[in-house]
Structure formats: structure tokens, C-alpha cells
Amino acid sequence: MENMYNLNIERAVLSAIIFDPEIFEDIATNIKVKDFYLPFHQYIFKAMDELSREEKPISEEFLISKLQDAGKFDETLMLEILSSNPITDTRAYSAEIKSKSIKRAIVTLATEIKKVTVEDNLPSDEVMNLVEKKLYEITQESINDDFRDSKDIVVSTLKEIEERKKQGNSKLIGVDTGFLNLNDRTSGFGKGDLVIVAARPAMGKTALVLNMALKAIERDEGVAFFSLEMPAEQLMLRLLSAKTSIMLQNLRQGNLRDDEWARVVSATNELSNKKLFVDDGGYVTIHHVRSKLRKLKTKHPEISMAFIDYLQLMSSEGGNSTNRQQEISDISRGLKQLARELEIPIVALSQLNRGLESRENKRPMLSDLRESGAIEQDADIILFVYRDDVYREAKEKEREMKAKAEGKEFKSDYVKKSEEETELIIGKQRNGPTGTVDLIFQKNFTRFVDDLSKTKKTFHGVEVEFQKEGTISLPPI
């Protein structure tokens, strides 16, 4: 164990702080109380932290008083610290303390692995998850065995309020969704949020989240995308269509004019340098998602969002197919915990029950989610994609088929649109209002855009709404 700690280095760092208290905050950003091996060194570093918070001097007198009040004072060990040789390179010494602390944590983990594997006889999947989680915590320096007290929470909350105040009138607090109207309603997706996007087939489940992903990587953020339905090349075709405004069908066929080829080349050059990571293996468990995202986030801290297309195609570790509802519950809870652990929003697509098709009003509700109980409980935000034109077109086709079957002439007044009005229904929002966000779906480019005709703006300090005709609607006085 001798290479697991160095008491001389620990004493030297503590002595340096006592002789120059100004360096405490810098050192405290790199090492924590638990990083010291000797209990008395932990006590004194904790006392230093408390004095700093209380805005009191980190001096010999104040430290002794605080340690005596806590019943932790040891005169001999204190004299050893005070008599240590002065040092100047505190960063190198602090790094050595941190390095040895990590080694001890790994040794502790090894002992825990042996216990859960041999003595507790846990399933291998559970052991692997425990190992990966602990290793991630060690590398991220996020191990915290204690409750957070109210003082710590208040300080953290005040800092958050100050940061928001600096943003002025900006309503964006979390991660940019890529849509102005959705940002206005949600203030962005929160770090640690589980966001569910649900729709019936043909509504554009996948297109919407790809648009979100595209906006994120264009902001030079990192995005992880688990595609269980289509290969990465098909996803890239959709991204290229949305980015270049070239019809998806023409991209698929390679039917491009010279100017369109130039746009594709420019777009691919740009996208090839972005931080987009796609897993298109087609089969993942919650264990795979956890493992891969932890590794990716460690290697690329710029990852700001993760997408899963779609939730019902995932499996839990146990693969308990006899109880699919319990399996979905395990998956949704696992995704929520992972979002909090990695401090990023995880956006998962979900299916809706066929039952809504029999209703006159086919706008989705929370009860329409498949295996809805667990998903509804775990999700922070639930969004439903609804395009009324999908049902109008389907109804018109039914009428046409019926008329032909009866030998009657059919004349349709329905006109297909290249741009369709879309309702993004916020069915649940844990920290905000529900309601409807208006978008436009540009079918040819599989692209959703804000419905600017209904976007609220400020006109001479008054919130107004731009109408379709381009006129301004002022609120009543």
C-alpha cells in the first residue's frame, strides 16, 4: 500500500495552504477531502473548506479552533504539517495526491468486484454495469457518498440564478432544441432530462429528432444517435436533404444537377468534421447504451445530447419477453438515470397505440403511449408529433378506393402540400407548461422548421404575434 499514498506530499500541500490561504480555492478545484489518505489530513482540509465558505481566515488559530470544536484536533500531527518544508509547485503535488486517490479507488473497486461476483453471485450484466458506472465516476471525479447540505445547495442555486441573469432576456436555459417556438415553451431540454418524442407512423418521428441533431452539430456540439431502424447512410441522406434543400428522392437516386452536386459536396465536407456519432447495429440493450454513452462522453465531453430511435426496439438486460411492460419500465428508468449521470438530455422516440386511430380526434394523449405507465412516470418532457394532413390524405384515399370498388366516378378536392402544418403537442413537462408548438413540415426535404407566422416577437417592448398575412397582432390594452 506504500505506493497508494504519500503523507509527506499531503503535509506539504496543507502547509502551503496555511502559509498562503489564497491558493486554497485553486487547490480545492483539483482535490477533495476524500483524496487525502490520513484521516487527520481529511479533517483539516474539510476545516479549510468550511472556513473558506464562512469567509474566515484559513489560519493556524482558526483551524485549531474548528478542529477542537469538532473533537478532531491532534497537536502532534498539526506540528508535523506546520514544520513541513515550503513548496511552490502546488499543482504538481495536488496532482500526485489525486493520482494516488484514484489508485486507492480502483483497488477498492477491485475488492467490490470480487465480492459481488463471487460472494453475492450477481448476474454478469449487473456486475459489468456496476464496474462501468464506478469507473466512470472515478474518471469524472463525481463520487459523493454524503448528503448535500442546504448551504451547498443554496450556493449552487444562487450561482445558477446569476448565470441566468447574465443571459438577459434569453429564455434558453437548457440545451437548444433547434426550434424557437419549442425553446420558448421549454427553455431548452434540461441536462439530465429524459425526453420522449412519440407519434404514429408517417408523422415524421425520426425526421424531427434528426433536425434537432443537425442543429446541435451545426452549433459544434456533439451528438450520439442510436439508430435501431435504419443504417447510418440513410440517416445521413436525410440530414443532407434537410441541410441542402435538395429533395430526398433525388439524393437517393443520385439525380442531381451540377449546382446541387456542389451543395452536396459543400455539405458533406462540413458534416464530416462535425461530432456526430451513430450506432446503427440494430440491436441494443439498456446495458449497451449505458456502456457506449459513458465511454463516448468520457472521450468527447462536448456530447450535448443523445437520441434513441426508438425505445420499443430496445431490450433490457434480462430480456424478459414474458413481461414487456416491466422490460420497458426497466429501459425508461435506466435511460432517465443515465441522463442524470451524464448530465445530458436523452431523447427517445416512442410508439403510440393504434387505438387513437379509432377516435374522431386523433391528436395523441399520454394514455396513447405504448406501455405508457413507466414512460409517462420517468419522462421529464413528452412531445407528440401530429400532422392533420396525414389523416386527410389517408381518408381521401379510402374514399377513392371505395368509389372505384363501386364503379363510381371519383373527384377529389384534396391537394397535396409540399409544406404541412404540424402540431408538436407538449403532453407533459415536469418543469413547465403543456400546450402546442406550431411547426411546418417540408416533406420534400424531410425537414421541420418553425412556423414563423405564429412566432411571438417583441415590438417596442410589447409581445406581439406575427400572423400569416404578415400583419402584427397587438395584445388588447
C-alpha positions in Angstrom: 0.0 0.0 0.0 3.0 2.3 0.2 2.6 3.5 -3.4 -1.1 4.2 -2.7 -0.3 7.4 -0.6 2.4 9.8 0.4 2.0 11.6 3.7 4.9 14.0 3.1 3.1 15.3 0.0 -0.2 15.6 1.8 1.5 17.5 4.6 3.3 19.8 2.2 0.1 20.8 0.4 -1.7 21.5 3.7 1.2 23.5 5.0 1.4 25.6 1.8 -2.3 26.5 2.2 -1.8 27.6 5.8 1.1 29.8 4.8 -0.7 31.2 1.7 -4.5 30.8 2.1 -5.0 32.5 -1.3 -4.1 29.2 -3.1 -6.9 27.1 -1.4 -9.6 27.7 -4.0 -7.3 26.7 -6.8 -6.2 23.5 -5.0 -9.8 22.7 -4.0 -10.9 22.6 -7.6 -8.5 19.7 -8.2 -8.6 17.6 -5.0 -11.4 16.8 -2.5 -11.5 15.8 1.2 -11.6 12.1 0.3 -8.4 12.4 -1.8 -6.3 12.6 1.4 -5.3 9.3 2.8 -4.7 10.2 6.5 -8.0 10.9 8.4 -6.5 13.9 10.2 -5.5 15.4 6.8 -9.1 14.9 5.7 -10.3 16.7 8.8 -8.0 19.7 8.3 -8.8 20.0 4.6 -12.5 19.9 5.4 -12.0 22.6 8.1 -10.2 24.7 5.5 -13.2 24.4 3.2 -15.6 25.4 5.9 -13.6 28.4 6.8 -13.4 29.4 3.2 -17.2 29.2 2.9 -17.7 31.2 6.1 -15.3 33.8 4.7 -13.0 33.4 7.7 -9.2 33.3 7.6 -7.6 29.9 6.9 -5.0 30.4 9.6 -3.4 28.2 12.2 -5.6 29.7 15.0 -8.9 29.3 13.2 -8.1 25.8 12.0 -7.1 24.6 15.5 -10.3 26.2 17.0 -12.6 24.5 14.4 -10.8 21.1 14.8 -11.1 21.3 18.6 -14.8 22.1 18.3 -15.3 19.0 16.2 -13.2 16.9 18.5 -10.7 16.2 15.7 -7.6 18.1 16.8 -4.2 16.3 17.1 -1.4 18.5 18.2 1.4 16.2 17.1 0.0 15.8 13.5 -0.6 19.5 13.3 3.0 20.3 14.2 4.2 17.9 11.5 2.2 19.9 9.0 3.4 23.2 10.2 7.0 22.1 10.1 6.9 20.8 6.6 9.2 22.3 4.0 7.6 25.0 1.9 6.7 24.2 -1.7 6.0 26.3 -4.7 4.6 23.9 -7.3 1.3 23.0 -5.5 -0.3 21.9 -8.7 2.1 19.0 -9.2 1.8 18.0 -5.6 -2.0 18.2 -5.8 -1.9 16.1 -8.9 0.1 13.4 -7.1 -2.5 13.3 -4.3 -5.3 12.9 -6.8 -3.4 10.2 -8.7 -2.9 8.1 -5.5 -6.5 8.7 -4.5 -7.6 7.2 -7.9 -5.4 4.2 -7.4 -7.0 3.6 -4.0 -10.4 3.9 -5.5 -9.5 1.3 -8.2 -8.2 -1.1 -5.5 -11.5 -0.6 -3.6 -13.4 -1.3 -6.8 -11.5 -4.5 -7.4 -12.4 -5.7 -3.9 -16.1 -4.8 -4.6 -16.0 -6.6 -7.9 -14.8 -9.8 -6.2 -17.5 -9.5 -3.6 -20.4 -9.0 -6.0 -19.1 -11.6 -8.4 -18.0 -14.4 -6.0 -19.8 -13.9 -2.7 -23.0 -12.2 -3.9 -23.1 -14.1 -7.2 -24.7 -11.3 -9.1 -25.5 -11.8 -12.8 -22.7 -10.8 -15.2 -24.7 -8.0 -16.7 -25.2 -6.3 -13.3 -21.5 -6.7 -12.5 -20.5 -5.1 -15.8 -22.9 -2.2 -15.2 -21.5 -1.7 -11.7 -17.9 -1.7 -12.9 -18.5 0.7 -15.8 -20.5 3.0 -13.6 -17.9 3.1 -10.8 -15.1 3.6 -13.4 -17.0 6.4 -15.0 -17.4 8.1 -11.5 -13.7 7.7 -10.8 -12.7 9.3 -14.0 -15.2 12.1 -13.7 -14.4 12.7 -10.1 -18.1 12.6 -9.2 -18.0 10.2 -6.3 -20.1 11.7 -3.5 -21.0 9.5 -0.6 -22.6 12.2 1.6 -25.9 14.1 1.5 -25.6 17.6 0.2 -26.5 20.1 2.9 -28.7 23.1 2.4 -25.8 25.6 2.4 -24.1 23.8 -0.5 -27.5 23.6 -2.4 -28.2 27.3 -1.8 -24.8 28.4 -3.1 -25.2 26.2 -6.2 -28.7 27.6 -6.8 -27.6 31.2 -6.4 -24.8 30.6 -9.0 -27.4 29.2 -11.4 -29.6 32.2 -10.9 -26.7 34.5 -11.5 -25.8 32.7 -14.7 -29.4 33.0 -15.9 -29.5 36.7 -15.0 -26.4 37.3 -17.2 -28.3 35.8 -20.2 -30.6 38.8 -20.0 -34.0 38.2 -21.7 -33.0 34.8 -23.2 -35.4 32.1 -22.2 -33.0 29.4 -23.2 -31.7 27.7 -20.1 -31.0 24.1 -21.2 -29.8 22.6 -24.4 -31.1 24.3 -27.6 -33.8 22.2 -29.2 -33.2 23.8 -32.6 -36.7 25.3 -32.7 -37.5 28.8 -31.5 -41.1 28.0 -30.5 -40.1 24.9 -28.6 -37.3 26.7 -26.8 -39.9 29.4 -25.8 -42.1 26.7 -24.2 -39.5 24.5 -22.6 -36.5 26.9 -22.1 -34.5 24.1 -23.9 -34.0 20.5 -22.8 -32.6 20.2 -19.3 -29.3 18.5 -18.6 -30.4 15.2 -17.2 -33.8 15.2 -18.8 -35.4 12.2 -20.4 -37.4 13.5 -23.4 -39.9 11.2 -25.2 -41.0 12.1 -28.8 -44.0 10.0 -29.8 -46.1 9.7 -32.9 -48.0 7.3 -35.2 -46.2 6.0 -38.3 -45.8 8.5 -41.2 -45.9 11.5 -38.8 -42.1 12.0 -39.0 -40.8 10.6 -35.8 -37.3 10.2 -37.0 -37.2 13.4 -39.1 -37.9 15.7 -36.2 -35.1 14.4 -34.0 -32.7 14.3 -36.9 -33.4 18.0 -37.4 -32.6 18.6 -33.7 -29.4 16.6 -34.1 -28.5 18.6 -37.2 -29.0 22.0 -35.4 -26.8 20.7 -32.5 -23.9 19.6 -34.6 -24.1 22.9 -36.6 -23.5 24.6 -33.2 -20.4 22.4 -32.9 -21.9 20.4 -30.1 -21.6 16.6 -30.0 -24.5 14.2 -30.7 -24.8 10.5 -30.2 -27.5 8.7 -32.2 -28.7 5.1 -31.7 -30.5 4.1 -34.9 -32.3 0.7 -34.5 -34.4 1.0 -37.6 -32.2 2.3 -40.4 -28.4 2.3 -41.3 -26.3 5.4 -40.8 -26.1 6.1 -44.5 -29.9 6.6 -44.7 -29.8 9.0 -41.7 -27.0 10.9 -43.5 -29.2 11.2 -46.6 -31.9 12.8 -44.6 -29.5 15.2 -42.9 -28.1 16.1 -46.3 -31.6 16.7 -47.7 -32.5 18.9 -44.7 -29.3 20.8 -44.9 -29.0 21.4 -48.7 -32.8 21.7 -49.5 -32.4 19.0 -52.2 -35.3 16.5 -52.5 -34.6 13.3 -50.6 -35.7 11.2 -53.5 -33.2 12.9 -55.8 -30.4 12.3 -53.4 -31.3 8.6 -53.1 -31.3 8.3 -56.9 -28.2 10.5 -57.5 -30.4 12.6 -59.7 -28.6 15.9 -59.2 -27.8 19.0 -61.2 -24.3 20.4 -61.2 -25.2 23.2 -58.7 -26.9 20.5 -56.5 -23.7 18.4 -56.6 -21.8 21.4 -55.4 -24.1 21.9 -52.5 -23.8 18.2 -51.5 -20.0 18.4 -51.7 -20.0 21.5 -49.5 -22.5 20.0 -47.0 -20.6 16.7 -46.8 -17.3 18.5 -46.2 -18.9 20.4 -43.4 -20.7 17.4 -41.8 -17.6 15.2 -42.0 -15.9 17.5 -39.5 -18.8 17.6 -37.0 -19.1 15.5 -33.8 -21.9 13.1 -34.9 -21.6 9.5 -33.7 -24.1 6.9 -34.9 -24.6 3.4 -33.6 -26.7 1.6 -36.3 -26.1 -2.0 -35.0 -29.9 -2.5 -35.0 -29.9 -4.3 -31.6 -29.1 -2.6 -28.2 -30.0 -3.2 -24.6 -30.0 -0.6 -21.9 -26.7 -2.1 -20.9 -25.2 -1.4 -24.3 -26.5 2.2 -24.3 -25.1 2.9 -20.9 -21.7 1.4 -21.7 -21.3 3.1 -25.1 -22.5 6.5 -23.9 -20.3 6.6 -20.9 -17.2 5.8 -23.0 -18.2 8.3 -25.7 -18.9 11.1 -23.1 -15.6 10.4 -21.4 -13.7 10.6 -24.8 -15.9 13.5 -26.1 -17.1 15.8 -23.3 -18.7 18.0 -26.0 -21.6 15.5 -26.4 -24.6 17.6 -25.5 -27.5 15.2 -26.5 -28.2 11.6 -27.2 -31.0 10.2 -29.4 -32.6 6.7 -29.5 -34.7 5.6 -32.4 -36.7 4.0 -31.0 -37.5 2.9 -27.4 -39.7 -0.1 -28.1 -36.9 -1.7 -30.2 -34.6 -1.8 -27.2 -34.2 -4.7 -24.7 -33.5 -4.7 -21.0 -30.6 -6.7 -19.6 -32.8 -9.6 -18.6 -34.6 -9.7 -21.9 -37.8 -10.7 -20.0 -40.1 -11.0 -23.1 -42.8 -12.5 -21.0 -43.4 -9.2 -19.3 -42.8 -6.5 -21.9 -44.3 -3.8 -19.7 -41.7 -4.5 -17.0 -39.0 -4.5 -19.6 -40.0 -1.1 -20.9 -40.1 0.1 -17.3 -36.5 -1.0 -16.8 -35.4 0.7 -20.0 -37.1 4.0 -19.3 -35.8 4.2 -15.8 -32.3 3.2 -17.0 -32.4 6.0 -19.6 -33.5 8.6 -17.0 -30.8 7.6 -14.6 -28.2 7.7 -17.4 -29.3 11.2 -18.5 -28.8 12.4 -14.9 -25.4 10.7 -14.6 -24.0 12.1 -17.8 -25.8 15.4 -17.4 -27.2 15.5 -20.9 -30.7 15.2 -22.2 -31.6 11.8 -23.7 -34.3 12.0 -26.4 -36.0 8.7 -27.1 -38.6 8.0 -29.8 -41.6 6.0 -28.8 -44.6 4.3 -30.5 -48.2 5.1 -29.9 -51.1 2.7 -29.5 -53.2 2.0 -32.6 -56.3 2.8 -30.5 -56.1 6.5 -31.3 -56.9 5.8 -35.0 -60.5 4.9 -34.0 -61.1 8.3 -32.3 -62.6 11.2 -34.2 -60.0 13.5 -32.7 -56.7 11.7 -33.4 -54.4 14.1 -31.5 -52.3 11.9 -29.2 -52.7 11.9 -25.4 -50.5 10.5 -22.7 -52.7 7.4 -22.5 -51.8 6.6 -26.1 -48.2 5.8 -25.3 -47.4 2.1 -25.6 -46.6 0.6 -22.2 -47.4 4.2 -21.1 -47.2 3.9 -17.3 -43.4 3.7 -16.8 -42.6 6.0 -19.7 -45.0 8.7 -18.5 -43.6 8.5 -15.0 -39.9 8.6 -15.9 -40.0 11.2 -18.7 -39.4 14.9 -18.0 -40.9 16.0 -21.3 -43.2 14.1 -23.6 -43.8 15.5 -27.1 -46.4 14.2 -29.6 -45.9 14.9 -33.4 -49.3 15.4 -35.1 -49.9 16.3 -38.8 -53.6 16.5 -39.7 -52.8 16.3 -43.4 -51.6 12.7 -42.9 -55.2 11.7 -41.9 -56.8 13.9 -44.5 -54.8 12.2 -47.3 -55.5 8.7 -45.9 -59.2 9.5 -45.7 -59.2 10.8 -49.3 -57.5 7.6 -50.5 -60.2 5.5 -48.7 -62.9 7.4 -50.5 -61.2 7.0 -53.8 -60.8 3.2 -53.3 -64.5 2.9 -52.2 -65.7 4.8 -55.2 -63.6 2.7 -57.6 -64.9 -0.5 -56.0 -68.5 0.7 -56.5 -67.8 1.7 -60.1 -68.4 5.4 -59.4 -66.5 8.4 -60.7 -64.3 10.0 -58.1 -63.3 13.6 -58.0 -61.0 14.8 -55.2 -60.8 18.4 -53.9 -57.8 17.4 -51.7 -54.5 19.0 -52.8 -51.2 17.5 -51.6 -49.0 20.1 -50.0 -45.2 20.3 -50.0 -45.4 22.1 -46.7 -47.8 20.8 -44.0 -48.8 22.4 -40.7 -47.5 20.4 -37.7 -48.6 20.4 -34.1 -45.9 19.5 -31.6 -48.0 18.7 -28.6 -46.3 19.0 -25.2 -48.2 16.3 -23.3 -46.0 16.5 -20.2 -43.4 18.9 -18.9 -42.1 18.4 -15.4 -40.8 21.9 -15.0 -43.0 23.9 -17.4 -46.4 24.3 -19.1 -48.0 21.9 -21.6 -49.5 23.1 -24.8 -48.9 23.1 -28.6 -45.9 24.3 -30.6 -46.5 25.1 -34.2 -44.1 23.8 -36.8 -44.0 23.4 -40.6 -43.0 20.0 -42.2 -41.3 20.5 -45.5 -42.0 17.0 -47.0 -39.6 17.1 -49.9 -36.6 17.7 -47.6 -37.8 15.8 -44.5 -37.3 19.0 -42.6 -39.3 20.6 -39.8 -39.0 24.4 -39.4 -40.6 26.9 -37.0 -44.0 28.3 -38.1 -42.8 31.9 -38.1 -46.3 33.1 -38.8 -47.1 32.1 -35.2 -43.8 33.0 -33.6 -44.1 35.6 -30.8 -41.7 38.5 -31.0 -41.2 41.8 -29.2 -42.3 45.1 -30.9 -41.3 48.2 -29.0 -41.2 46.2 -25.7 -44.6 44.7 -26.3 -45.0 41.0 -27.0 -46.8 40.6 -30.4 -47.7 37.7 -32.7 -46.9 37.7 -36.4 -49.9 36.4 -38.5 -49.7 34.5 -41.7 -50.5 37.6 -43.8 -47.5 39.4 -42.3 -49.6 41.7 -40.1 -48.9 42.3 -36.5 -51.5 41.4 -33.8 -51.1 43.5 -30.7 -52.4 42.3 -27.4 -55.5 44.1 -26.1 -54.9 47.2 -23.9 
